[in-house]
Amino acid sequence: MSQSKDFKSASGRVLSVDEIEVLADEVATTDYDVAELAKRRRGRPSMGSGPAQVIPVRLDPEMRRAVEQRAGEDHTTTSDVIRQALRSYLHVS
């Protein structure tokens, strides 16, 4: 018995079989410059003027559920929802 594996986007959204087929077709029909792709930086993209730091924050169950629900609605991550909320509250970009 084979099990199917969920494939997710960078934001954590589960990709449909149709989306995966479109991506596979693109890869099969596009002439990628492998040397150019190898030059690209690996790792997480920088966020702002310097390296990002992890800051632990405690959330009560209701707030955590609200953040997770919003992340699901926006097809993004809980971290991104929290960052957006802080940017809005602190009026920074």
N, CA, C and O atoms as CSV, one atom per row, in Angstrom:
chain,resi,resn,atom,element,x,y,z
A,1,MET,N,N,0.849,-1.182,0.000
A,1,MET,CA,C,0.000,0.000,0.000
A,1,MET,C,C,0.890,1.238,0.000
A,1,MET,O,O,1.735,1.392,0.881
A,2,SER,N,N,0.709,2.112,-0.968
A,2,SER,CA,C,1.547,3.309,-1.045
A,2,SER,C,C,0.848,4.481,-0.372
A,2,SER,O,O,-0.375,4.607,-0.421
A,3,GLN,N,N,1.644,5.329,0.254
A,3,GLN,CA,C,1.115,6.516,0.899
A,3,GLN,C,C,1.477,7.723,0.055
A,3,GLN,O,O,2.580,7.804,-0.485
A,4,SER,N,N,0.549,8.657,-0.059
A,4,SER,CA,C,0.861,9.878,-0.787
A,4,SER,C,C,1.518,10.866,0.168
A,4,SER,O,O,1.227,10.893,1.364
A,5,LYS,N,N,2.396,11.662,-0.384
A,5,LYS,CA,C,3.110,12.651,0.417
A,5,LYS,C,C,2.598,14.029,0.030
A,5,LYS,O,O,2.441,14.330,-1.153
A,6,ASP,N,N,2.338,14.868,1.033
A,6,ASP,CA,C,1.934,16.245,0.762
A,6,ASP,C,C,3.165,17.068,0.432
A,6,ASP,O,O,4.171,17.006,1.138
A,7,PHE,N,N,3.084,17.831,-0.631
A,7,PHE,CA,C,4.138,18.767,-0.985
A,7,PHE,C,C,3.627,20.157,-0.676
A,7,PHE,O,O,2.485,20.496,-0.986
A,8,LYS,N,N,4.488,20.965,-0.056
A,8,LYS,CA,C,4.069,22.289,0.394
A,8,LYS,C,C,4.875,23.377,-0.289
A,8,LYS,O,O,6.025,23.179,-0.682
A,9,SER,N,N,4.236,24.534,-0.419
A,9,SER,CA,C,4.918,25.713,-0.955
A,9,SER,C,C,5.817,26.289,0.130
A,9,SER,O,O,5.818,25.816,1.267
A,10,ALA,N,N,6.578,27.310,-0.230
A,10,ALA,CA,C,7.468,27.951,0.746
A,10,ALA,C,C,6.689,28.519,1.919
A,10,ALA,O,O,7.216,28.608,3.028
A,11,SER,N,N,5.442,28.906,1.689
A,11,SER,CA,C,4.628,29.472,2.771
A,11,SER,C,C,3.935,28.404,3.604
A,11,SER,O,O,3.288,28.714,4.605
A,12,GLY,N,N,4.071,27.145,3.192
A,12,GLY,CA,C,3.471,26.058,3.960
A,12,GLY,C,C,2.146,25.560,3.408
A,12,GLY,O,O,1.567,24.622,3.957
A,13,ARG,N,N,1.657,26.165,2.336
A,13,ARG,CA,C,0.400,25.740,1.727
A,13,ARG,C,C,0.608,24.422,0.992
A,13,ARG,O,O,1.579,24.269,0.251
A,14,VAL,N,N,-0.303,23.471,1.195
A,14,VAL,CA,C,-0.214,22.172,0.518
A,14,VAL,C,C,-0.578,22.368,-0.947
A,14,VAL,O,O,-1.612,22.951,-1.271
A,15,LEU,N,N,0.289,21.871,-1.830
A,15,LEU,CA,C,0.067,22.001,-3.270
A,15,LEU,C,C,-0.831,20.881,-3.768
A,15,LEU,O,O,-0.722,19.738,-3.324
A,16,SER,N,N,-1.716,21.218,-4.693
A,16,SER,CA,C,-2.601,20.215,-5.285
A,16,SER,C,C,-1.812,19.426,-6.329
A,16,SER,O,O,-0.734,19.838,-6.758
A,17,VAL,N,N,-2.371,18.290,-6.724
A,17,VAL,CA,C,-1.747,17.464,-7.766
A,17,VAL,C,C,-1.647,18.269,-9.054
A,17,VAL,O,O,-0.638,18.188,-9.755
A,18,ASP,N,N,-2.685,19.050,-9.376
A,18,ASP,CA,C,-2.661,19.874,-10.587
A,18,ASP,C,C,-1.529,20.899,-10.551
A,18,ASP,O,O,-0.858,21.114,-11.560
A,19,GLU,N,N,-1.312,21.534,-9.397
A,19,GLU,CA,C,-0.234,22.522,-9.264
A,19,GLU,C,C,1.131,21.859,-9.443
A,19,GLU,O,O,2.021,22.423,-10.080
A,20,ILE,N,N,1.292,20.669,-8.882
A,20,ILE,CA,C,2.557,19.945,-9.013
A,20,ILE,C,C,2.799,19.571,-10.468
A,20,ILE,O,O,3.930,19.653,-10.948
A,21,GLU,N,N,1.754,19.162,-11.173
A,21,GLU,CA,C,1.899,18.815,-12.591
A,21,GLU,C,C,2.293,20.025,-13.426
A,21,GLU,O,O,3.108,19.907,-14.341
A,22,VAL,N,N,1.716,21.199,-13.117
A,22,VAL,CA,C,2.081,22.430,-13.830
A,22,VAL,C,C,3.560,22.744,-13.605
A,22,VAL,O,O,4.276,23.095,-14.543
A,23,LEU,N,N,4.010,22.616,-12.353
A,23,LEU,CA,C,5.421,22.879,-12.048
A,23,LEU,C,C,6.329,21.875,-12.755
A,23,LEU,O,O,7.373,22.251,-13.289
A,24,ALA,N,N,5.939,20.612,-12.760
A,24,ALA,CA,C,6.739,19.585,-13.428
A,24,ALA,C,C,6.823,19.855,-14.928
A,24,ALA,O,O,7.887,19.702,-15.529
A,25,ASP,N,N,5.705,20.255,-15.532
A,25,ASP,CA,C,5.704,20.590,-16.965
A,25,ASP,C,C,6.628,21.773,-17.243
A,25,ASP,O,O,7.348,21.783,-18.241
A,26,GLU,N,N,6.606,22.772,-16.355
A,26,GLU,CA,C,7.466,23.939,-16.538
A,26,GLU,C,C,8.936,23.535,-16.511
A,26,GLU,O,O,9.728,23.985,-17.339
A,27,VAL,N,N,9.290,22.686,-15.555
A,27,VAL,CA,C,10.684,22.242,-15.444
A,27,VAL,C,C,11.082,21.444,-16.686
A,27,VAL,O,O,12.194,21.591,-17.193
A,28,ALA,N,N,10.171,20.600,-17.171
A,28,ALA,CA,C,10.481,19.758,-18.323
A,28,ALA,C,C,10.622,20.557,-19.607
A,28,ALA,O,O,11.351,20.140,-20.508
A,29,THR,N,N,9.943,21.696,-19.717
A,29,THR,CA,C,9.944,22.459,-20.969
A,29,THR,C,C,10.791,23.726,-20.926
A,29,THR,O,O,10.848,24.459,-21.914
A,30,THR,N,N,11.444,23.994,-19.808
A,30,THR,CA,C,12.239,25.215,-19.681
A,30,THR,C,C,13.721,24.851,-19.672
A,30,THR,O,O,14.133,23.882,-19.035
A,31,ASP,N,N,14.500,25.636,-20.380
A,31,ASP,CA,C,15.947,25.415,-20.429
A,31,ASP,C,C,16.605,26.247,-19.330
A,31,ASP,O,O,16.978,27.400,-19.546
A,32,TYR,N,N,16.740,25.648,-18.158
A,32,TYR,CA,C,17.324,26.355,-17.029
A,32,TYR,C,C,18.839,26.404,-17.145
A,32,TYR,O,O,19.466,25.426,-17.552
A,33,ASP,N,N,19.425,27.534,-16.789
A,33,ASP,CA,C,20.877,27.687,-16.745
A,33,ASP,C,C,21.343,27.174,-15.383
A,33,ASP,O,O,21.258,27.889,-14.385
A,34,VAL,N,N,21.828,25.950,-15.346
A,34,VAL,CA,C,22.208,25.308,-14.090
A,34,VAL,C,C,23.315,26.085,-13.383
A,34,VAL,O,O,23.297,26.202,-12.158
A,35,ALA,N,N,24.274,26.616,-14.133
A,35,ALA,CA,C,25.363,27.386,-13.524
A,35,ALA,C,C,24.811,28.628,-12.828
A,35,ALA,O,O,25.259,28.983,-11.738
A,36,GLU,N,N,23.840,29.286,-13.459
A,36,GLU,CA,C,23.239,30.476,-12.859
A,36,GLU,C,C,22.438,30.111,-11.606
A,36,GLU,O,O,22.484,30.828,-10.606
A,37,LEU,N,N,21.718,29.016,-11.661
A,37,LEU,CA,C,20.960,28.566,-10.493
A,37,LEU,C,C,21.888,28.227,-9.332
A,37,LEU,O,O,21.553,28.478,-8.174
A,38,ALA,N,N,23.061,27.653,-9.639
A,38,ALA,CA,C,24.005,27.273,-8.594
A,38,ALA,C,C,24.590,28.498,-7.890
A,38,ALA,O,O,25.012,28.401,-6.737
A,39,LYS,N,N,24.620,29.645,-8.567
A,39,LYS,CA,C,25.161,30.867,-7.976
A,39,LYS,C,C,24.232,31.480,-6.935
A,39,LYS,O,O,24.672,32.253,-6.083
A,40,ARG,N,N,22.969,31.142,-7.002
A,40,ARG,CA,C,21.997,31.765,-6.102
A,40,ARG,C,C,22.299,31.441,-4.662
A,40,ARG,O,O,22.742,30.342,-4.328
A,41,ARG,N,N,22.050,32.424,-3.812
A,41,ARG,CA,C,22.251,32.247,-2.372
A,41,ARG,C,C,21.284,31.218,-1.827
A,41,ARG,O,O,20.123,31.159,-2.231
A,42,ARG,N,N,21.760,30.435,-0.935
A,42,ARG,CA,C,20.901,29.463,-0.277
A,42,ARG,C,C,20.532,29.981,1.101
A,42,ARG,O,O,21.152,30.911,1.615
A,43,GLY,N,N,19.524,29.375,1.685
A,43,GLY,CA,C,19.110,29.752,3.020
A,43,GLY,C,C,17.949,30.724,2.994
A,43,GLY,O,O,17.386,31.025,1.941
A,44,ARG,N,N,17.615,31.193,4.139
A,44,ARG,CA,C,16.481,32.108,4.257
A,44,ARG,C,C,16.847,33.481,3.729
A,44,ARG,O,O,17.980,33.937,3.884
A,45,PRO,N,N,15.885,34.133,3.106
A,45,PRO,CA,C,16.165,35.496,2.637
A,45,PRO,C,C,16.360,36.439,3.820
A,45,PRO,O,O,15.771,36.247,4.884
A,46,SER,N,N,17.191,37.458,3.621
A,46,SER,CA,C,17.417,38.404,4.700
A,46,SER,C,C,16.155,39.214,4.950
A,46,SER,O,O,15.347,39.434,4.047
A,47,MET,N,N,16.004,39.651,6.192
A,47,MET,CA,C,14.821,40.416,6.589
A,47,MET,C,C,15.290,41.732,7.188
A,47,MET,O,O,15.560,41.809,8.387
A,48,GLY,N,N,15.386,42.741,6.380
A,48,GLY,CA,C,15.789,44.030,6.917
A,48,GLY,C,C,17.278,44.279,6.771
A,48,GLY,O,O,17.930,43.758,5.866
A,49,SER,N,N,17.802,45.094,7.690
A,49,SER,CA,C,19.173,45.569,7.561
A,49,SER,C,C,20.223,44.617,8.109
A,49,SER,O,O,21.415,44.851,7.905
A,50,GLY,N,N,19.831,43.563,8.792
A,50,GLY,CA,C,20.806,42.633,9.352
A,50,GLY,C,C,20.188,41.274,9.590
A,50,GLY,O,O,19.029,41.040,9.248
A,51,PRO,N,N,20.961,40.379,10.177
A,51,PRO,CA,C,20.439,39.049,10.448
A,51,PRO,C,C,19.240,39.114,11.397
A,51,PRO,O,O,19.231,39.892,12.351
A,52,ALA,N,N,18.243,38.296,11.123
A,52,ALA,CA,C,17.058,38.249,11.979
A,52,ALA,C,C,17.360,37.437,13.229
A,52,ALA,O,O,18.209,36.546,13.217
A,53,GLN,N,N,16.662,37.753,14.296
A,53,GLN,CA,C,16.814,37.012,15.546
A,53,GLN,C,C,15.479,36.406,15.933
A,53,GLN,O,O,14.422,36.976,15.663
A,54,VAL,N,N,15.536,35.249,16.565
A,54,VAL,CA,C,14.345,34.590,17.070
A,54,VAL,C,C,14.060,35.126,18.467
A,54,VAL,O,O,14.943,35.154,19.325
A,55,ILE,N,N,12.819,35.549,18.687
A,55,ILE,CA,C,12.411,36.055,19.997
A,55,ILE,C,C,11.202,35.238,20.448
A,55,ILE,O,O,10.122,35.362,19.871
A,56,PRO,N,N,11.376,34.407,21.470
A,56,PRO,CA,C,10.246,33.598,21.940
A,56,PRO,C,C,9.148,34.478,22.546
A,56,PRO,O,O,9.427,35.413,23.296
A,57,VAL,N,N,7.918,34.167,22.211
A,57,VAL,CA,C,6.770,34.901,22.725
A,57,VAL,C,C,5.714,33.884,23.153
A,57,VAL,O,O,5.426,32.931,22.429
A,58,ARG,N,N,5.140,34.100,24.339
A,58,ARG,CA,C,4.071,33.224,24.806
A,58,ARG,C,C,2.726,33.790,24.359
A,58,ARG,O,O,2.469,34.985,24.496
A,59,LEU,N,N,1.867,32.914,23.819
A,59,LEU,CA,C,0.530,33.304,23.412
A,59,LEU,C,C,-0.481,32.442,24.152
A,59,LEU,O,O,-0.281,31.239,24.319
A,60,ASP,N,N,-1.562,33.063,24.591
A,60,ASP,CA,C,-2.613,32.263,25.213
A,60,ASP,C,C,-3.299,31.448,24.114
A,60,ASP,O,O,-3.170,31.781,22.936
A,61,PRO,N,N,-4.019,30.396,24.476
A,61,PRO,CA,C,-4.603,29.503,23.466
A,61,PRO,C,C,-5.511,30.219,22.463
A,61,PRO,O,O,-5.498,29.894,21.276
A,62,GLU,N,N,-6.292,31.183,22.929
A,62,GLU,CA,C,-7.195,31.893,22.024
A,62,GLU,C,C,-6.428,32.712,20.982
A,62,GLU,O,O,-6.776,32.716,19.802
A,63,MET,N,N,-5.376,33.405,21.439
A,63,MET,CA,C,-4.586,34.199,20.509
A,63,MET,C,C,-3.856,33.294,19.523
A,63,MET,O,O,-3.782,33.602,18.333
A,64,ARG,N,N,-3.324,32.193,20.006
A,64,ARG,CA,C,-2.618,31.266,19.106
A,64,ARG,C,C,-3.567,30.740,18.040
A,64,ARG,O,O,-3.207,30.678,16.864
A,65,ARG,N,N,-4.797,30.353,18.447
A,65,ARG,CA,C,-5.779,29.870,17.469
A,65,ARG,C,C,-6.103,30.960,16.447
A,65,ARG,O,O,-6.229,30.683,15.255
A,66,ALA,N,N,-6.236,32.204,16.921
A,66,ALA,CA,C,-6.543,33.308,16.014
A,66,ALA,C,C,-5.405,33.531,15.013
A,66,ALA,O,O,-5.657,33.757,13.829
A,67,VAL,N,N,-4.171,33.468,15.479
A,67,VAL,CA,C,-3.011,33.639,14.588
A,67,VAL,C,C,-2.962,32.503,13.578
A,67,VAL,O,O,-2.741,32.740,12.391
A,68,GLU,N,N,-3.166,31.277,14.034
A,68,GLU,CA,C,-3.135,30.132,13.128
A,68,GLU,C,C,-4.268,30.195,12.106
A,68,GLU,O,O,-4.080,29.849,10.940
A,69,GLN,N,N,-5.450,30.641,12.550
A,69,GLN,CA,C,-6.583,30.769,11.635
A,69,GLN,C,C,-6.283,31.817,10.565
A,69,GLN,O,O,-6.537,31.597,9.381
A,70,ARG,N,N,-5.740,32.956,10.992
A,70,ARG,CA,C,-5.407,34.021,10.034
A,70,ARG,C,C,-4.345,33.550,9.044
A,70,ARG,O,O,-4.426,33.843,7.852
A,71,ALA,N,N,-3.353,32.821,9.543
A,71,ALA,CA,C,-2.301,32.299,8.660
A,71,ALA,C,C,-2.915,31.366,7.618
A,71,ALA,O,O,-2.545,31.411,6.445
A,72,GLY,N,N,-3.845,30.529,8.043
A,72,GLY,CA,C,-4.510,29.632,7.103
A,72,GLY,C,C,-5.314,30.392,6.070
A,72,GLY,O,O,-5.266,30.066,4.884
A,73,GLU,N,N,-6.050,31.400,6.503
A,73,GLU,CA,C,-6.854,32.221,5.583
A,73,GLU,C,C,-5.981,32.951,4.576
A,73,GLU,O,O,-6.344,33.089,3.408
A,74,ASP,N,N,-4.819,33.421,5.039
A,74,ASP,CA,C,-3.903,34.178,4.171
A,74,ASP,C,C,-2.914,33.292,3.427
A,74,ASP,O,O,-2.097,33.790,2.654
A,75,HIS,N,N,-2.980,31.980,3.653
A,75,HIS,CA,C,-2.034,31.028,3.032
A,75,HIS,C,C,-0.589,31.434,3.317
A,75,HIS,O,O,0.247,31.506,2.416
A,76,THR,N,N,-0.327,31.693,4.575
A,76,THR,CA,C,1.016,32.097,4.983
A,76,THR,C,C,1.358,31.390,6.294
A,76,THR,O,O,0.660,30.462,6.702
A,77,THR,N,N,2.413,31.821,6.941
A,77,THR,CA,C,2.839,31.187,8.191
A,77,THR,C,C,2.422,32.032,9.387
A,77,THR,O,O,2.131,33.221,9.255
A,78,THR,N,N,2.397,31.398,10.550
A,78,THR,CA,C,2.078,32.136,11.769
A,78,THR,C,C,3.141,33.205,12.028
A,78,THR,O,O,2.818,34.299,12.490
A,79,SER,N,N,4.385,32.901,11.739
A,79,SER,CA,C,5.456,33.890,11.929
A,79,SER,C,C,5.214,35.118,11.069
A,79,SER,O,O,5.429,36.243,11.520
A,80,ASP,N,N,4.768,34.913,9.831
A,80,ASP,CA,C,4.522,36.048,8.956
A,80,ASP,C,C,3.356,36.888,9.469
A,80,ASP,O,O,3.414,38.116,9.406
A,81,VAL,N,N,2.305,36.256,9.973
A,81,VAL,CA,C,1.173,36.998,10.539
A,81,VAL,C,C,1.647,37.850,11.717
A,81,VAL,O,O,1.273,39.017,11.831
A,82,ILE,N,N,2.460,37.275,12.582
A,82,ILE,CA,C,2.966,38.010,13.755
A,82,ILE,C,C,3.854,39.173,13.314
A,82,ILE,O,O,3.744,40.273,13.855
A,83,ARG,N,N,4.742,38.936,12.327
A,83,ARG,CA,C,5.601,40.020,11.826
A,83,ARG,C,C,4.763,41.149,11.230
A,83,ARG,O,O,5.035,42.324,11.480
A,84,GLN,N,N,3.740,40.797,10.442
A,84,GLN,CA,C,2.880,41.820,9.838
A,84,GLN,C,C,2.153,42.623,10.917
A,84,GLN,O,O,2.034,43.844,10.813
A,85,ALA,N,N,1.668,41.935,11.952
A,85,ALA,CA,C,0.967,42.630,13.036
A,85,ALA,C,C,1.906,43.591,13.759
A,85,ALA,O,O,1.519,44.715,14.075
A,86,LEU,N,N,3.127,43.160,14.020
A,86,LEU,CA,C,4.096,44.030,14.691
A,86,LEU,C,C,4.458,45.231,13.821
A,86,LEU,O,O,4.556,46.354,14.317
A,87,ARG,N,N,4.656,44.993,12.518
A,87,ARG,CA,C,4.970,46.118,11.619
A,87,ARG,C,C,3.853,47.148,11.631
A,87,ARG,O,O,4.102,48.353,11.671
A,88,SER,N,N,2.622,46.660,11.596
A,88,SER,CA,C,1.477,47.567,11.614
A,88,SER,C,C,1.389,48.323,12.925
A,88,SER,O,O,1.174,49.535,12.923
A,89,TYR,N,N,1.549,47.640,14.031
A,89,TYR,CA,C,1.454,48.259,15.348
A,89,TYR,C,C,2.577,49.267,15.583
A,89,TYR,O,O,2.356,50.331,16.161
A,90,LEU,N,N,3.774,48.923,15.134
A,90,LEU,CA,C,4.944,49.790,15.378
A,90,LEU,C,C,5.174,50.791,14.249
A,90,LEU,O,O,6.068,51.632,14.344
A,91,HIS,N,N,4.374,50.711,13.177
A,91,HIS,CA,C,4.493,51.617,12.030
A,91,HIS,C,C,5.892,51.579,11.415
A,91,HIS,O,O,6.504,52.615,11.158
A,92,VAL,N,N,6.384,50.352,11.187
A,92,VAL,CA,C,7.669,50.165,10.506
A,92,VAL,C,C,7.454,49.266,9.309
A,92,VAL,O,O,6.491,48.500,9.265
A,93,SER,N,N,8.345,49.356,8.343
A,93,SER,CA,C,8.195,48.523,7.148
A,93,SER,C,C,9.045,47.294,7.202
A,93,SER,O,O,9.030,46.491,6.269
